[in-house]
Amino acid sequence: MSTGYIEKRGENSWRLVCSGGYGPDGRRIKHTKTITTPNKRDAEKALAKLITEIENGQVMNTKNLTFEEFIKRWLSEYAERSLAPKTLADYKQQLEYRVIPMLGRLKLDQIKPLHLMKYYNHLRSENVRLDNRPGKLSEKTVLKNHMLISSILQKAVNWQMLHSNPARNVERPKFIRKPVRYYNEDQLKKLFGNLKTAPLKYQTAVFIAVLCGVRLGELLGLEWGDIDFEKRSMVVQRASQYLKERGLFTKMPKNQSSIRKVSISPLLVEILVQYKEERNIEIKKVGSLWNKTDRLFTQWNGNPMHPSAVAQWFRKFLKRNSLDVINFHALRHTSATMLIAKGVHPKTISSRLGHANISTTMDIYGHALESTDRIAAEKLDEIINSN
């Protein structure tokens, strides 16, 4: 239980002094607050209120607060309540193994841009990978660390525990986005030509990924109730994910814009109808062992599929058929690239992919947009030369 006392500081000034327990270094934490009132009774009431706030965790002594202590507060008060599970797990790993060991002991209000610059340069050195593989971290990883630290420090500013964010005075790490991998039209034709020999479940998964551009997690989160066969549309409104410490779980898609309705082609409707008929036959064979679910893609008994099961099957399928090896997510890139090549407006593509902003689509698929831009220039030449 917190205790406190009052000190007379001036004619109408009182200093409230309260004990807030002990810090990680074993030293007693002391909170002080000066108020102006001519009445000692008012000062006593203010002291009682301050003690209550301290006991309820509403007051923090920011003077000696370390960055590690604030990070823990940021996690409990904000991150664990607001962030997606996978994002939170990634942040916790970065904080536990990188940020806290290097910056955690610094006082929150003493962190300077130079501390952060030194940390980023440490990340750029050899042998700092968490997987113990040789080589350096990518500049993208350095940028992610910068954005995480800046976000945490900005919360300290928003919560009036810092006057300014030192991360904003550090040059933002830059990285060159690697061109996305995708299949061109000839490669896509070869893929679908060989796909005819694959199990119908995986055929359907690949068709949906290419024709609708969904993420793998969104694909495994699809339910039959999301498909409107008459209106030829599909609603993407959940995702299936896996975390080692949590197992398989269902969550909302990546962001609000990822919840979307996607038109589906007559060809995909035909495939889905065929797949549904096959599924119903399989469910009857399983009988009482079937774990009732409405998901499109499951294990033999209705249990959720692990995302890696689809990814591993796809990789083995490509190798077995001597096709260029890409990961399953590249089918989403293939979908977007093919639509751009066929002249579909980027805004439409952005909506189908569930991007929050069209700028995201333009940034990721700049390679395809450049080729269509060249075609546009040539078309203008044709118009001029035809006169």
N, C-alpha and C positions, 0 to 999 in steps of 0.2 A: 504494500500500500504506500502511495506517495505521501510525503509530508512536506510542510513548508512553513515559511514565516515571512513577516513583513518588516521592512526597514524604512525608517523615515529619511527621505532624501532632501527635502526642502520644505518650504512653507506649505505647498499643496501637492507635493510629490512623494510617491511611495514606490518602493522597490519590492516586487514580489519574488520570492526565492523558493523554488520547489525542487525536490529530489525526484529524479526520473529513473532510478535504478542504477545499473552498472553497464558500462559499455563492454565491447569485446576485449578491450585491453585491461579490464578489471577496475578501471577508474569509475568513480561515482559520476553520474550524469546530473548536471545541475541546469535547471531552466530558470531564466530570469525575465522579468517583464516590469517595465516602469509605467505607472499610471498617474494621472493628475486628478486629484480630488481633495477637497478640504476635509472630507469626512473619513475617519479611520474605519468606520463600519462599512463603507463602500469598498474600501481597500480589502477588508476581510472577505467580503462577498466575492470580489474579483479573484482573490487567492483561492477560495473554495471552487470557483468555476474553473480556474486554471488547473487545479489538482484533478478535477473530474475529467477535463480534456486530456490530460497526460495519461491518466489511467485507461481512458478509452482509445488511446493511440492516436489522438487527433493533433498532438503537438510533438514536433521533433526538434531536437537540438541540432540545428544545421551548422553550428559553428565548428564542431568537431566531427561532423558526419562524414564517413568515408564513402567513396564511390561504390564500394561493394555493398555497404549498408543501404545506400539509396537504390541500387540495382534490385536488391531483395524486396524493398518497398515497392518499386516499380513493377516487379513481377506479380506481387500479391494484390496490389491495388488496381493495376491496369492490365498487364499482359495476360494473366491467367483468366481474366474475365472477358477480354475483348479479342484476343487473337485466335486464329484457326489453329487446331491441334498440331498440324505439321509445321506451321510457321513457328509456333511456340517452342516445339521440340528443337527445331533448328537454332532458334535464338538461345535457348538454354545451353545447348552444346557450345555455341560460340562464346557465351558469357563464362561458362564454367572452365573451359579449357584454354581460352585465349585472353579475353578482356580482363577478367578478374585477376588472374595471376600477374598480368602486366600492369594494370591500372587500378586494381581494386583498393590498394592501401592509400592511394592519394585522397586527400580531403576533397570533398565535392566542390567546394568553393575555391579550391586552389588549382584545379585542372586548367592548364594553359594549352593553347594550340601546339606549342612545342612538344608537350607530352604526347599528344595524339600523332603528330608527325613522326616522332621517334617510334611509336607503336606500329604505325603503318609500314615504316621502313623495316621493322623487325619481321613483319609478316612477309615482306618481299625477300627475306634472306633464305638460305638453304635450310633444309631439314626442319621445317616447322609444320609439315603436314600432319594432320591427326591420324591419317591412315598409314603413316610410316613409309609411304611410297617415296622414291627419290624425286628430286625436282622441287621447283618452287610453287607457291600458290599462284593462282591466276589473279590478274588485276581485278577481275570481277569479284573474287572473294574479298580482296582488300576493300573494294567499294561497298560490299555488303556489310562489312564490319564498320566502316565509316557511317553508313546510313543507320545502322543499329545504334551506335554510340550517340550519334546526333539526335536520334529520336528520343533516347533516354534522357539526354541532357536537356532537350527541349521541354520534356515533361517537367523537369525540375524548374525550368523557367516559368512554365504555365502554372505550376503549383507554388510559385513565388518563393522558391528556395534558392534560386540563382537569378542574378540580374540579367545575364546574357548567356548565350550558348557558345562556348569556345569552339565547338566543331564547325560553326559557320564561318570562322576565320581561318579555316584550313582549306587549302585547295582540294577540291573534290577529286578523288582518284579517278582516273580515266581508263577505260578499257574499250578495245575495238570489238564490237559484236561479231562473232563468227557467223559466216553465212549458214543459214539453216540447211539441213540435208533434206532432200525430197526426191521423189521420182519424177522424171519427165514423162511425156506422153507415151513414148515407146516402152519405157520401163514399166509404166503402169499397165499397159496392155499385156506385157509378159506376166506380170503379177497376177492379173485376173485370169489369164489363160491357164496358169498353173493352179490357181485357187480351186478349180473345179474338182480336183482330186482330194481336197481337204475336207474334214468333217464340217457339216453344215453350220454347227455352232460357230466355228472359227471363220468360216466364209462370211457369215452374217456380221460378225464383229468387225472384220476388215472392211466390208461394204459400208457399214455405218460410219466407221472412222474416216473413210475416204469421201463418201457422199455427203456427210454431215459435219465433218471437221471437229468431232467431239474429242475431248481429252480422255485418256484411258480410265481415270477415276469416274468421269461422267458416264462413260460407256457401261461400266460395271454397276453404276447406280440406276440405270434405266429399268423401268417396270412396264409391264404390258399396258397398264392404265395410262402411261404417258403417250401411247401411240394412238392416234386417231386415223384409222384406216380409211374412212370415208372422206375426210377432209385432207388426207395425205399430209399429216403434220406430226411432229414429235416435240414434246416438252422436255427440256433438260432442266431438272430442278434439284438434283441431289448428286453426290459423288461418294464412291466407296474408296476408302483409303486404308493403309496399314501403317502402324507404328509399332516398333518392337515392344515398347513398354505398355502398349494398349491393345495390340492385336488389330483385327479388322473392325472398322466402324464406318458409319454413314454420317456425312456432314453436308452442309449446304455447299453449293459450288464455290469456286474461287472468290467471286465477288458478286454483288447484286446484279451486275450486267450479265453475269454468266447464267442467270436464270432466264431462259429464253425459249421461244417457240421456233422450231426449224421446219421448213417445208421439206417433205421427202418425195423423191421421184417415184414414178410408177414402177420402175425396176426394183427399187428398194422395198416398196410395198409388197411386190410379188415374192421377194426373198423372205420378208418377215412373215408373210402368211404361210409359206412353206415351212419355215423354221418353227412357227407356233404349232403347226400340225404335228411335226416330228417330236416336239417337246411334249405334247399331250400324250403321245404314244409311249414315250419314255417314262413319263410320270406314272402311267397306269402299270407299267412293268415293275416299277420300284415299289408301288403299293404303300403299305403302312410305314415304310422306311423314309418316305418322302417328307422332308421338312418344308411345310407349306410356305410358299413365298411367291411374290408376283414378279420377281426379278427376271430379266431376260436371260442373264448369264449366271449360271450357278455350277456347283459341283454336281456329281451324279445324283446326290440325295437332296439337293435343294439348298445346301449350305453355300454361303457366299464364296465366290472365287477370289483367290489371292491375285492382286494385280500382276505379280511376277509370273504367274502361270500363263497368262496371255502373252506377256512380253517374251518369255522364254520359248513358248511354242512358235511365235512369229519368227524369231531369230533362227530356230532350227529349221523351220519350213523354208526360209529363204536360202539357207545353206544347202539343204537337201535338194533344192530345185535349181541350184547354181544361179541364183538371183543376187543382185547387188544388195549387200547387207545394210539395212538401216534399222533404227529402233522403231518401236510401234508409234511413238509420238510423231515421228516423221511423216506418218500418214496424214496427220492433221495439217502439217506444212504442205504436203502434196495437194491436199484439198484446196487450200488457200491459193497456192501457186497456179493450179490448173484453172481456178475461177478467174484469177487475174488475167491469165493468158487468153481466156475466152471473152474478155472485155467486161466482166461483171464489175459494177461500181464498188470501190473499196468500202464504202459505207455499208453496203449490203453484206459484203464479206465479213466486215468487222462485227456486224450483228449476228451472223451465223456462228462465228467463232466465240462470241461472248466476250469480246474485248471491251474494257471500260471506255476506251477512247479510240477513235479512228487513227490517232497518231501512233498508237501501239501497233496497229496493223501496218501502217506505212513504214514504221521503223523496222519491224521484223521482216517484212517482205519487200524491202526496197529493191532487192535484186530482180524480182519479177516485174515490179513497176517500172524499172529502168528499161527493160526489154520492150514493154508495151509502149513506153514513151518513144523509143526509137521507131517502132512501127507507126506511131502517130505522126512522127516527123516525116516518114517516108510517104504516108498517105497524103500529107499536105503537098509534098513534091509532086505526087501524081496529079493532084487537082490543078496545080499551077502549070505543069507541063502539058496537060490535056488541052489547054487553051491555044 
